[in-house]
């Protein structure tokens, strides 16, 4: 879910209609990936709505050398991004045609959504879950596909930056397609 898109001005106000749609979609077995927001350099740097919802996978941004991008919203774990992806100078297509170079968590989130979709296609046995499960990040019951996505990101992402900034780390498309091994968070994270 990328409600704002590259280059637009975001409004991060809570919407009960969007929240209800996310709950319904994840409850039906969907996975919602959201841009964490671009307020990292501001006093109010927290992960923004809707990425702050526990039912979503929140994505932060990295720069060209896999370091936390200072504009990327962050927060104290667990209210922080789940993972991160390139968000600086990301090439993409433009809605009206042609190409654009994008910046921001809105450029990073589609990369994570694509990696998770690739994983679902390449290793469907990894995704054979239903109902609800205990979430490794929030320690609460959430829809199983959201929990599985978070577990897989925890198990396969490459640690970069601190957990408050980049969550489990840089998403790794190759590792996401390999057989699943349950995440055992150690609490150890690299420094910024």
GIBELPE-V420866 format. One record per pair of residues at least 12 apart in sequence whose C-alpha atoms are under 7 Angstrom apart, sorted by sequence separation. I is the first residue (numbers start at 0). J is the second residue. D is the distance in whole Angstrom. If there is no record, write none. Layout:
i:I j:J d:D
i:I j:J d:D
//
This chain:
i:35 j:47 d:6
i:59 j:71 d:6
i:88 j:100 d:5
i:89 j:101 d:5
i:130 j:142 d:6
i:131 j:143 d:4
i:134 j:146 d:5
i:156 j:168 d:5
i:157 j:169 d:5
i:59 j:72 d:7
i:88 j:101 d:5
i:89 j:102 d:6
i:130 j:143 d:6
i:156 j:169 d:5
i:157 j:170 d:7
i:87 j:101 d:7
i:88 j:102 d:6
i:129 j:143 d:6
i:132 j:146 d:7
i:153 j:167 d:5
i:156 j:170 d:5
i:157 j:171 d:7
i:35 j:50 d:5
i:87 j:102 d:5
i:128 j:143 d:6
i:135 j:150 d:7
i:152 j:167 d:7
i:156 j:171 d:5
i:33 j:49 d:7
i:34 j:50 d:6
i:86 j:102 d:5
i:87 j:103 d:6
i:128 j:144 d:7
i:155 j:171 d:6
i:33 j:50 d:5
i:86 j:103 d:5
i:89 j:106 d:6
i:86 j:104 d:6
i:152 j:170 d:7
i:155 j:174 d:5
i:86 j:106 d:5
i:155 j:175 d:6
i:59 j:80 d:6
i:86 j:107 d:5
i:126 j:147 d:7
i:33 j:55 d:7
i:35 j:57 d:5
i:58 j:80 d:5
i:61 j:83 d:6
i:63 j:85 d:7
i:85 j:107 d:5
i:32 j:55 d:6
i:33 j:56 d:6
i:34 j:57 d:6
i:35 j:58 d:5
i:57 j:80 d:5
i:58 j:81 d:6
i:59 j:82 d:6
i:60 j:83 d:5
i:61 j:84 d:6
i:62 j:85 d:6
i:84 j:107 d:5
i:31 j:55 d:5
i:32 j:56 d:5
i:33 j:57 d:5
i:34 j:58 d:5
i:35 j:59 d:5
i:57 j:81 d:5
i:58 j:82 d:5
i:59 j:83 d:4
i:60 j:84 d:5
i:61 j:85 d:5
i:62 j:86 d:6
i:63 j:87 d:6
i:151 j:175 d:7
i:31 j:56 d:6
i:32 j:57 d:6
i:33 j:58 d:6
i:34 j:59 d:7
i:56 j:81 d:6
i:57 j:82 d:7
i:58 j:83 d:5
i:59 j:84 d:7
i:60 j:85 d:6
i:61 j:86 d:5
i:62 j:87 d:5
i:46 j:72 d:5
i:60 j:86 d:5
i:61 j:87 d:7
i:84 j:110 d:7
i:154 j:180 d:7
i:162 j:188 d:6
i:45 j:72 d:5
i:46 j:73 d:5
i:51 j:78 d:7
i:84 j:111 d:7
i:154 j:181 d:7
i:161 j:188 d:6
i:44 j:72 d:5
i:45 j:73 d:5
i:46 j:74 d:6
i:151 j:179 d:7
i:154 j:182 d:5
i:161 j:189 d:6
i:25 j:54 d:7
i:40 j:69 d:6
i:44 j:73 d:6
i:45 j:74 d:5
i:153 j:182 d:6
i:160 j:189 d:5
i:161 j:190 d:5
i:39 j:69 d:6
i:40 j:70 d:5
i:158 j:188 d:7
i:159 j:189 d:6
i:160 j:190 d:5
i:161 j:191 d:6
i:0 j:31 d:6
i:39 j:70 d:4
i:150 j:181 d:7
i:158 j:189 d:7
i:160 j:191 d:4
i:0 j:32 d:5
i:1 j:33 d:6
i:22 j:54 d:7
i:38 j:70 d:6
i:39 j:71 d:5
i:71 j:103 d:7
i:150 j:182 d:6
i:0 j:33 d:5
i:1 j:34 d:6
i:37 j:70 d:5
i:38 j:71 d:6
i:39 j:72 d:4
i:46 j:79 d:6
i:71 j:104 d:6
i:37 j:71 d:5
i:38 j:72 d:5
i:39 j:73 d:6
i:46 j:80 d:7
i:13 j:48 d:6
i:36 j:71 d:6
i:37 j:72 d:5
i:11 j:47 d:6
i:12 j:48 d:7
i:36 j:72 d:5
i:11 j:48 d:5
i:35 j:72 d:6
i:60 j:103 d:6
i:60 j:104 d:5
i:35 j:80 d:6
i:59 j:104 d:5
i:58 j:104 d:7
i:60 j:107 d:6
i:59 j:107 d:7
i:58 j:107 d:7
i:58 j:108 d:5
i:125 j:178 d:7
i:122 j:176 d:6
i:125 j:179 d:6
i:121 j:176 d:6
i:122 j:177 d:7
i:118 j:175 d:5
i:114 j:172 d:5
i:118 j:176 d:5
i:77 j:136 d:6
i:111 j:170 d:7
i:77 j:137 d:7
i:37 j:103 d:6
i:37 j:104 d:6
i:36 j:104 d:6
i:35 j:104 d:6
i:34 j:104 d:5
i:34 j:105 d:5
i:34 j:108 d:5
i:33 j:108 d:6
i:32 j:108 d:6
i:32 j:112 d:6
i:83 j:165 d:5
i:82 j:165 d:5
i:79 j:163 d:5
i:80 j:164 d:7
i:81 j:165 d:7
i:82 j:166 d:5
i:79 j:164 d:7
i:80 j:165 d:6
i:81 j:166 d:4
i:82 j:167 d:5
i:83 j:168 d:6
i:84 j:169 d:6
i:76 j:162 d:7
i:80 j:166 d:5
i:81 j:167 d:6
i:82 j:168 d:5
i:83 j:169 d:5
i:84 j:170 d:6
i:54 j:141 d:7
i:76 j:163 d:5
i:79 j:166 d:6
i:82 j:169 d:6
i:83 j:170 d:6
i:75 j:163 d:5
i:82 j:170 d:6
i:74 j:163 d:5
i:55 j:145 d:7
i:73 j:163 d:6
i:74 j:164 d:7
i:54 j:145 d:6
i:73 j:164 d:5
i:66 j:159 d:7
i:67 j:160 d:6
i:65 j:159 d:7
i:66 j:160 d:6
i:5 j:101 d:6
i:5 j:102 d:7
i:67 j:164 d:7
i:67 j:165 d:7
i:5 j:105 d:6
i:4 j:105 d:6
i:5 j:106 d:6
i:1 j:105 d:6
i:59 j:165 d:6
i:30 j:144 d:6
i:29 j:144 d:7
i:30 j:145 d:6
i:26 j:142 d:6
i:28 j:144 d:6
i:25 j:142 d:6
i:25 j:145 d:7
//
